[in-house]
Structure formats: structure tokens, C-alpha cells
């Protein structure tokens, strides 16, 4: 009864929640911001838990297509996504059975995972969840036309609920862009949370499983190994206006800080100093930083790494999530990755969520 009620939730933008993820397809993550659009598609082998990268690619978004978090030229962005799929020798028709997850800018989507109240009648679940989600935004907690709110299961097999809320145009415009490109969105996630999910997954592959971060999933975890990671280590995510640092002990996030800034005009030393100040607010000292810079060229990424390592006095490594997965083809048109490797952290994390929505364990 409760599951049926949750399947009926449609309030987070009618196009967004109208389709449920289908089993058997691949998982796609799509992220676009002022720096460009990135796409990752991963596939789970039939009857196995192993994942492979089926396609990945990136394209530049021209000046004026986006204005901050808002889309100024939706048709132009949709055409750019079409062109990217064409270069990857893919089409929207080929992705019809896939589960597609899209990212919002990190500060735009408010989410919260809560326990399902056992005393709540199933018939009241939708209204109760929407009102709780509306409290995540400024106002009196009443869902209205200015917001998109919803409630669903946190993850397959979980007894917790995920509440989400954002301003209506931020979600609707992005859903509309993908619909213009012939794609249907099944879920929206915050960009920095997707990057953290990708980092946690790669550490699980390398070091085995520990307790996952409570705010994420409670799916079955891989069998632990005896290999131990040097801890704590941190993921540093950088884009044009935000810095996010999440510190992990094993696969557990033990501290995090998220900071908006006005840009540093290309001065990597100023960026490194700002990162040093932000990391100083963490309750733990860092032993290593794994960096993902979505809008940096390979040369800019190298300069940022050197400046941060010198300023913060820690080892800095690029975070390449795709390095941990085999590809369906070693090379070819479906791997048209013009961006440097760390730019795919967010779309890879989105694709992991898409696969988990189909029932796979991707903690």
C-alpha cells in the first residue's frame, strides 16, 4: 500500500515523476552548467553486479546559454545535447529504456532523508511528505506553484524516505531541455552529492565496504576486503562558483563543508588560499585531497593541483571515477571525452544513482 502511494507521487514537476525507472536498461547521468555538458552511461551485466562504462562524452556550452543557475537558451542547450549524442553515435531512441538522472547546481536542490513514520496512514503519506519537503525552502511550508517538492523511497529496499524541494523554474527548465532532446528524466540530484557518491563507490571498489553515509543508500554492500585506506582522505569538488569538501574514513563521510565564492578570475593561488581557509573549518586534518574540477582544462587542473598541494601541504590527486570501470569498448566513438577525467565525477555519480534505482547495489 505504501509503495503504491509513493509510486503515485507526481508533484516534483509532472514530467519529472511521471515515469518510473525500468529494469533492464542502462543508467545515464547528465550534468550541464556554464562550463559544458557531461554525459556518462553505465550498464550492469545481466545477472551480475559488475558495471561497465558504455559511453561518456562532453561538449562545450557557449556563453549566454546559461545565466547562473537558470537556462537562458533552452533550445540551444537541447541542440548541444543532441549533437553530443550524435558524436557518441547514440540517439534518444536508444536511451528510451534507460533510467536518466539529471543534476541541479549544488545549492539549488534541497534534500533530506528521514525515517518513515510507522504511525502515518498510507493515504496521508503524499500530503505529509510534500509539506515536510516544502519546509526545506524559505516560506511557510505550503507547496505552491513556485516550488517543486516530492517524496520517494531513499533507495531500493530502504525504509527511509527522501524529501526533495527546489524552486520550480530550476527543475522544470532542465526537465524541459532534456524533453526537447527526446529524453525523459527519472530523478534529479544535487551535483555535489553525485560527486560524493562516485567517490564513495570507487573507494568501495578499492578498499571494500564499510558503513555508508546515512544520507545515501542502504543497499547491500560488497564483501569487505582486508585492504585499508589511509584515512582520512577528502574529495574536493570545484566549479565556477562553489567548492565542496567531503572527508571520508573508509566509505563513511565524517565531515563536509560547502562554500560559494565569487570566482578568482583564473588565479590558482587565490583559489588555493580559499580552499585552505575552507578546509580549516573542518574538524579533522586532511591527509590527502582527491580533486574534481568540472570546468578546468587539463592544464588548469595541473596548475590547481600544484597550487593546492603547496598551499595546503597535502597530497593532491585527480579523481578519475571512470578509471575504476571497464569499458564495453577500449576506444571508439562512444568515448568522446574532450574534457579532462575529473569532469565526469558528477555524471558518473548520477549514473550510479540511476542504476541503483533499477535495483542494483551501488553504495
N, C-alpha and C positions, 0 to 999 in steps of 0.2 A: 504494500500500500504506500509506504513512504517513498520507495524507489519510483513508483508510478507518479507520485506527486512531483518529485524532482525532475522526472523526465518531461513534465509538462511546463516547466518554468520557461517563460519567453520574454521576460521583461528587460533583459540586458540588450535592447535593440532587437526587434523582431527578426532581422536577418541573422543575428549572431547565434541565438539559441535555438533556432528553428530546426537545425539538423543535428542529429546525434552522430558521433563518430562511428564508423563502420569497421568491423573486424575484417582483416584480410588485406587492407590497403597499406600503404606506406604512411610515414609520418613526416609532415613538412613544417618547417619553421621559416617564416618570412618576417624580416625586420627592415624597415626603411626609416631613415632620418635625413638630416641635411647632408650627411656625408655620402649617402648612397643607399642602395637596396642590396640586401644579402639574402640568399636562399640556400637552404640545406634540406635534402630529402634522405631519410634513412629508412631501411627496410629490415624487418625481422624475418629470419629464415623460418619457413613453415615447420612447426613442431619443435623449434629450437628457440633459445633465448638470445642467441648471437645476433648482433646487429651489424649491418653493413651500410656504408655510405653509397647511396645510389646516384646522387647528383649534388653538386654545390656550385654556386656562382655568385657573382656580384656585378653591379652596374652603378655608374655614377648618376646621381640626381643633380640636375642643373640648378644653378642659382634661381631663386624665385619660385620653384615648385613647392617648397615648404616655407612657412613663416613661423619659426619657433616650433611649437608642437602641432600647429594647425597646417592643414594641407591647402595651399593656395591654388594649385592647378591639379585637381584630381585626375582629369583625363590624361594629362601629360605623365603623371606618375603611373597610371594604369598602362599606358603605352610602353613605358620603360620596363615594367614587369613583363609585359608581352614580349618585348624584344629580348629580355634576359632568358625567358623560357625558350624562345626560338633559337638563341645561340646554344642553349643546352640540348637542342633537338628534342624538346618536350613541348607538350601542348596542354591547355587547360582541360581538354577532354581526358587526357591520360591521367590527370590528377583527380578525377571525379570521385573515385573510391577512397582517396586519401583523407586522412584527418589533418587539418591545417590549423596551425596556431599562429597568431599574429601578436606582435609586441606593441605596447604603448610606451611612450617615454616613461622613465622610471618614476618620476614624480606625479604622473597623471593618473595611474590606476591604483586605487586603494584596495587592499585585500586583507582579509582576516580569516583565520581558521579557528573554528570553535567546536566544542563538543555538541553533539545532537542532544537536545533536551528530551529525555525519555518521557516526560510527562506531557509533552506537546502533542495534541491530536494531529494526525497526518493531514487532515483537511485544512488546518491552520498553518501548515509549515511554510507555504509560499509567502503569505502575507507577513508572517513573523520574520522570515529571513530577509525579505525586502526592506522592512522597516529597520532591522538591525544593520543591514548593509548601508542604508541611507544615512545612518549616523556616522559613517566613515567620512562623509563630506560635510562641509560647513552648512549650517542650517538647522531646521527644527526636526530633522529626521523623517520628513514626509517624502516618499518617492514622487517625483513630478517629471514634467517634460524636459527639464533642464539636466536631468541625471539619468544614468543607466545603471541599474542595480540588479543583482541576481543572487541566487544561491544554488549550489550543487554539491555533490559529494566531493570531499577534498581530493580523494584518489580512489581508484577501484579497490574494493574490499575494506575501505575505511569506514568508521562510524563517526567521522567528523565532517563538518560542513565547511565549505569555503564560501565566504561572502565577498562580493566584489562590487565596486562602485567607481564611477568616473563621470566627468561632465559629458553630456550627450554628444556634442559635436566631435569630441576626440575619438570616441568609439565608432560612431556612425560614419564619419568621413572615411576612416580606414577600412571599415567593412565595405563601404560603397566602392572604394578604389579596387579592392580585390574582386568584387562582383563585376565591375567594369571589365576586369581582366578575365572573367569567366570562372573565378574561383570562389568557393564558399568557405567562410571562416567558422570553425567549430569552437574556438576559445580564444581569449585574449589574456596575455600575461604581461607583467611588468618586465622591462628589459633587464634590469639588474638581477631580478630573481631568476630569469632564464640563464644568465651567465653563471650565477652561483650553482644552479642545477647541473650545468655542464661540468663545472669544476668538481663538484661532489661525485658525479658519475665517473669521471676519469680517475679520481683518487680511489674509488671503489674498485675499478679495474686493475689499478696498480698495487694497492695495499690490502684489498679485501674490505669487508663491510664492518662498520661499527654502527652506532645508533644514528639514524638520520635526523636532520634538523626537524623539530616538531612541526614547523610551519609548512613542511612539504609533505612527502608521501609516507604512507605506512605499508607499502607493498613488500612482499617477501624479498629479502636481501640475498646477495650471493654468499656462498660459503666463505667464511673468513680464511685468510691466509696468515702465515706466520711473519710475513714481511712487515716491518714497522716503518712509518714515515717519520722523518724529522719534524718535530712539532714545536710550536705552532707555525703554520705556513698560511699565507694570505693570498687571496685573489684581489688584484687591483684592476678595476674597470674604469676606463676613461673615455668620455666622448666630449663633444664640443662645450658642454655646459655642466657636466656632472662628473663627480668622482665617487666611486663606491669601493670600499674596502671591507672584505669579509674574511675573518680569521677562522681557520679550521684546525681542530685537533682530530686527526683522522678524517672522518666524513661529517663530524659534528661542527656546526657553526657556533663558536663560543663568544664571538664579539663581532660587531659590524658598525660601520659609520658611513653615512651617505651625505655628500656635501654638494651644493650647487655653487657655481662660480661664474664670473662674467667673462671668462676667457683670459688667455695670457698672450694673445697676439703672436703665437708661434715661438715664444721664448721658453725653451725647455727648462732653463734654470728656474724661472718663476713658477712653472708647473711643478717642478721637483720640490721647491720650497713649500708650495701649498700642500702637496702630498705629505711632506714631513710634518707640517702643522696639523693636518687632519689625522694622520696616524698617531700623533702624540696624544690624541683624545681616547685612544683605545686602552682598555685596562690591561692588555698584555703586550709584551715586547715582540716584535716581529723577527723571525729568523730568516725568512725568505719571502719574496714577493713574486707572484706569477701575474704577468701583466697582459691585459687585453685592451687594446686601443682601437676602437672601431673606425675612427676617421683618420688614422695615421697611415702614411705610406711606409714601405719597408725601411727607407732611410730615416724617416721621422721616428719610427718605432725604435730603431737602434739608438738614435740620439736621446730619446726619452729614457730608455733603459739605462744608458750610461749616466745620465744626469741624476736619475732617481737613486741608482746604486751609490753614486758618490755622495749625494746629499744625505740620504737616509742611512748609509752604512750597512746595507743588507744586500744579499744576493738577489738579483732580479733576472727572471727568465720569462721568455714569451710563453703564453698559454695557447697551445695549439690543440683544440679538442679533437680535430679530425685525425690527428696523428695516432689516436688510440683505437681507430676502427679500420678494418679492411675495406677496400672499395670493390664494388661489383666489377669495375674495370680498372686496371692500373693507370690508364690515361685515356684521354678521348674527349669528345665534345661536351660530355656531361660534367666535366670538371674544369669549367672555365672560370677559374678563380683568379681574377686580376688583383684582388685585394690581398694584403698580407694575411698570414694564417690566423692571427688573433681576432680578426674582424668577424670570424664565424662563431665566436663563443655564444652570442645571443641566439642566432637562428638555430644552432645545434641544440641549445637548451630548450628552445621551443619545440624542435622536432622530437626531443626526448619526451616532453610532456605529451605530444601528440601520440606517440607510440604507447605511452603509459595509459592514455585514455582508451586504447584498444585492449587493455588488459595485461600488457607486458610489465615486468618489474624493471624499472629503470631508475631506482633510487640512487 
